[in-house]
Amino acid sequence: MAEYVVEFGKDGRRVEADGRLDAAAFHRNHAPIWDVLKGFLAGRSGDVLEAGSGTGQHVVFFAGHTPDIVWWPSDLQPSHLRSIEAWRTHSGLANIREPQRIDLSDPAWQVAPAEGEGPDKLLAIFCANVIHIAPWSVAEGLFAGAARQLRPDGRLFLYGPFKRDGKHTALSNAVFDTSLRERDADWGVRDIADLEKLAGGVGLKLAGSFEMPANNMMLMFART
C-alpha cells in the first residue's frame, strides 16, 4: 500500500542533531525514481526545482549524479526546510541551492532566494508524493507555476499513486485513497485524466507515464 507522511520528524524516525530527517520511502524509491529522471536529465544542464522536497534526501542523491545541473529544493514545512538545509550542508555538494519556502497553492509561486537571483527558466520540476496529501488547489498551483517557469524543452515530473479513468490501479491504492479522504476530504489519489485536463488548460500535455514499484507511477508533462 502507498503511504504518506505530512510532516517528517513526527513519524517516530530518528532526527539527527543537525536537524536531518530520514524518510523510509527514500530508501525504497530513490533508485527507481532516478532511473526515470536520468532518461531526461542525462547530458543536460540547467536548473531543476524539487517541489516538496520533504527531508531533502532525494535532492542530495539526484544532485550527486548531475554535476551540470543546479538543484533548487523547496517545501512549506519549517522542519522540512531545516532538514533540507542540513542535508545540503552534510553533502557538501555545490550544485544544491538553499531550500525555498514555496506554497504551491499560490499559482504565483516562484523560486526567490534570499541572496542572489533565482533561475530564469527551469529545465525540470520534480514533485513526489505531494498532490494526494493536499487540496486540489496545490495541483492547480503546481501546474500553473510549471507553465510559467519551465523552459520550452522543460518537463514536469509527478510521482505517486494515480487513478486511470476513475479506477484505481490496485486494491491497495483504493484502500489508501479511502484513508486519505477520511483524514481530509480535500485529499485523495488523483486521476490522470483530471491532471491531463489541468495540464491542457495551461499549455502542457502528458508526454509519458512510467510504472513504478508499489503501485506508483511517474507522469511526465511537457509543453504542447
C-alpha positions, 0 to 999 in steps of 0.5 A, a space after each residue: 500500500 502507498 503511504 504518506 507522511 505530512 510532516 517528517 520528524 513526527 513519524 517516530 524516525 530518528 532526527 539527527 542533531 543537525 536537524 536531518 530527517 530520514 524518510 523510509 520511502 527514500 530508501 525504497 524509491 530513490 533508485 527507481 525514481 532516478 532511473 526515470 529522471 536520468 532518461 531526461 536529465 542525462 547530458 543536460 544542464 540547467 536548473 531543476 526545482 524539487 517541489 516538496 522536497 520533504 527531508 531533502 534526501 532525494 535532492 542530495 542523491 539526484 544532485 550527486 549524479 548531475 554535476 551540470 545541473 543546479 538543484 533548487 529544493 523547496 517545501 512549506 514545512 519549517 522542519 522540512 526546510 531545516 532538514 533540507 538545509 542540513 542535508 545540503 550542508 552534510 553533502 557538501 555538494 555545490 550544485 544544491 541551492 538553499 531550500 525555498 519556502 514555496 506554497 504551491 497553492 499560490 499559482 504565483 509561486 516562484 523560486 526567490 532566494 534570499 541572496 542572489 537571483 533565482 533561475 530564469 527558466 527551469 529545465 525540470 520540476 520534480 514533485 513526489 508524493 505531494 498532490 494526494 496529501 493536499 487540496 486540489 488547489 496545490 495541483 492547480 498551483 503546481 501546474 500553473 507555476 510549471 507553465 510559467 517557469 519551465 523552459 520550452 524543452 522543460 518537463 514536469 515530473 509527478 510521482 505517486 499513486 494515480 487513478 486511470 479513468 476513475 479506477 484505481 490501479 490496485 486494491 491497495 491504492 483504493 484502500 489508501 485513497 479511502 484513508 486519505 479522504 477520511 483524514 481530509 476530504 480535500 485529499 485523495 489519489 488523483 486521476 490522470 485524466 483530471 491532471 491531463 485536463 489541468 495540464 491542457 488548460 495551461 499549455 502542457 500535455 502528458 508526454 509519458 507515464 512510467 510504472 513504478 514499484 508499489 503501485 506508483 507511477 511517474 507522469 511526465 508533462 511537457 509543453 504542447 
